[in-house]
Amino acid sequence: MTDQSRIRFPQFYITSPQPCPYLPGRYEKKVFTHLLGDEPVSLNNMLTQAGFRRSQNIAYRPACDGCQACVSVRVTVNDFRPGRTFRRVLARNADLRAALAPPAATAEQYDLLRRYLDERHAEGGMADMSELDYVAMVEDTTIATRVLEYRLPGDIETPGRLVAGALTDTLEDGLSMVYSFYDPAETVRGLGTFMVLDHIERARTLGLPYVYLGYWVEGSRKMAYKTRFRPLEALTPEGWRKLPE
């Protein structure tokens, strides 16, 4: 477990209300703190286990008035077994080459992200992300994070085309998928699903028990895919509990 005795208690702040991106007609507020100081890695571990998410050097979680719809979820790696549908996704993407890259943004990554946002999330909160915003998202970090790149086969001198990427934190008890994106033209591959499956297997290889998927909102179409990766644990007022099958 995290050695909390080494962590200076952080200062928390709260945002002003903004329109909720998941539930129409509602407003969201977030409580947040900065991942700075002497032990940002330990602090990020502790806060992730408490339901926070990371964005650059900030850890945040929803703090909405009268609403607790956003629920932190994580896959229990050792209990996960891919069913027939997931095995087909793995087979369709068996040709991809995955490699961990340092947290250094590239123009190729941003171009792919831009296509993904324009096609899949044109009305979302990240729709107007600039290249400088992307550089900050990847490179402004004080913790262990990498960009996992997925490419088509290339040759000895030229790497294959980048078709998917995931900004991923390595925690003491798992992998946290901070943000993932993919080529929207590659619809048959199911790249979003494949990246989650690949992270589960990577966590298994590393001996890490969880893959953190962020927030799940019941009734939100954007978040519905997360419940497919069962067994899934959700953070409740009583702690982490397995969601019913």
N, C-alpha and C positions, 0 to 999 in steps of 0.2 A: 504494500500500500504506500501511498504518497507520505513522505515524512513531513507532515504539516507543521511540525515544530520549527522547520527551517523557513517557513513562508511568513513574511510580514503581512498582516491583514490588509488587503487592498482597500482603496476607497472606491465606492460604487456611486454611479450617477444614473439618472433616468432621463430618457428622451421625452420630447413633447409628442402628443398624439399625431399619428399619421394614418392615412387610409390603409386598412389591412389588405395585404396582397393575396390573401387566401380566401377570406370570407367576405363577400360583398356587403356593404353597408356597415361594416364594423371598423373600428380604429385600433391601432396597435401602439403600445409603448414598450420600450426595452430598458432593462437595467444593464449597465455595462461597466467594465473596469479595464484598465490598461495592463497589458502583459509586459510589464517592465520591472525594474528592480533587480535584486540579486538572484532570484530563483524563478524566472519566467516559465521555465519548463515544468517545474513542480507545480506552480500555480495553474498552468494550463491543464495539467493532468487532473488536478483536484477539481477545477471548475467544469471540465468536460464530464467528469463523473457525476457532477451535480446538475447537469443539463444545460450547460453553457455551450455556445458555439464560438469559433474564432473567425475574425475578419481582420487581416493584417495584425496589428499589435493590440487588438481589442477583443475581449471576450464578452459575449452578450447573451441574454436570454429574454424571452417575452415577459412583460410585467403588465398585462392589459387589465383594465378595470372590468371586473365581473366576467372575465373569460379565461378559461384554461384549456382552450382548444389545441394549442400547440404542445405536443407531447414528444419528448426526446425518445428516440428508439435506437436500438443497437441489435445487430445479429449475433447470436451465440454461435460462434464458429464451430466448436467441437460437435455441436448437435445438428449442424446444417448438413443436409444431403440433397443435392440437386435432383429434382424430378425430371420427367421426360422433356418437358418444355425447356427447362434450363439446360439440359444436356444438348438439345438441338442448338441452342444459342451458342454454347461453347464450341460445338462442332463447326458452326458457320464462321466462327472467328478464329479457328485453330491456325490459320495462316498468318495472323497478325504477329508482329514483333513488338514486345513491350520492353521498355527500358526506363530506368529511373534517371531523371535529369536533376541537376541542382536547382535551387529556387532562383533561377535567372530567366526572366521572361524573354521570349523570342518573337520576332515578327511573324513567323510561321504559326506559332501558337495563337497569337492575337488574331490573325486572319481567320483561323478556324473558329475561334470563339465568336468573332464578329458574324460569320455565316450562321453559326448556331443560334445566336441571340436574334438575328434578323428573321430567321425562319421559325423558331420555336417560342421565343419570348419577346416579341416585338413590343408588347405592352407591359413588360415586367419592369421591376425596379432597376435592373442592370442594363436596360435597353440602350441607354446612352453612354455606356462605358467607353471611354477613350483608351487609346494605347497607353497613355501615362497612368490611367486608372488601373489598367491591367498590370503594368509594371509594379505599381504599389501593392496590388493584391498578392502578387507572387513574391516580391522581394522584401517587402517590409515585414520582417518576421524575426523574432528572437528565439524561436523554437525549432525543433527538428521537423522540417517539412521538405517535400520533394514534388516535382512534377513527373507524373508517370505518363509517358508518351506511348501511344499505340500506333504502329505504322504498318502499311502494306509491305510485302517483301520488296527489297531493293536488290542492289548488286554490291560488289566489293567496294566500289568507290562512291556510290551514291545511296544514301538511305532512302527507304520507301516513303511514299506520301503519308503525312500525318493525318490520321482519321479520327483520333480521339485523344483526350488528355484529362488528367485528374490531378488537382492540387491536393495532396494527401499529407496529413500529419501522422507521425509515429508517436504513439503514447506508450505509457508503461503497461497498459492493459489492452492495447488494440490499435487499429488504424482508424483515423477519422477522415472521411471524405469531405473536405472543405468545399470543393466545387469541382464539377466535372462537366465536360462539353464534348461534342462530337459532330462529325460531318452529317448534316441533316439529309443529304442526298443518299446516304448509305442506310436506307430504311430497312432493308431485308436483314441486315446483320443484328439488329437489336443492340446497338452499341452501349446504350445506357445500362441495360440489364447486364450485358457482358462485363462492363467495368466493375459493377458490384460483385458479380461472381468471381472475377479475378482478384479483387481485394480480399474476399473471403478466403480464397486459397492461399494468397500471400500471407495473410494473418495466420493461417493454420501452419504454414511452413515456418514462420517466425516464432511459433509457440505463443501467439497472442490470442486471448479468448474472445475478443469482440471486434466488430466493425461498426463504427458509429456512423449512422446515416442522417443525423440531424433531426429535424422536427417532422412529425407526422400530424396531419390535421384531418380528423374524420370528416368526410363530406367534401374534401377538397380533391378535385381531379388531379391536380399537380402532384399531390402527395400520395395518391392511392397506390402507386407502384411499390412503395416501401413495404407494405404489408404482405407482398408476395414472398419475401425472403424470411420465411419462418423456419425454425422458431425465432421469434423476435421478442426482445424485452423492451418494456416501456417504463419510463421513470414516473412513478406515482408518488403521492404524499407519503406512502409507506416504504418507499425505496423502489429499486428496479424489480419489476414483476413481469413474468412471461405473459404475452398476449394470448388470449384463447385461440385455439386452432380454428 
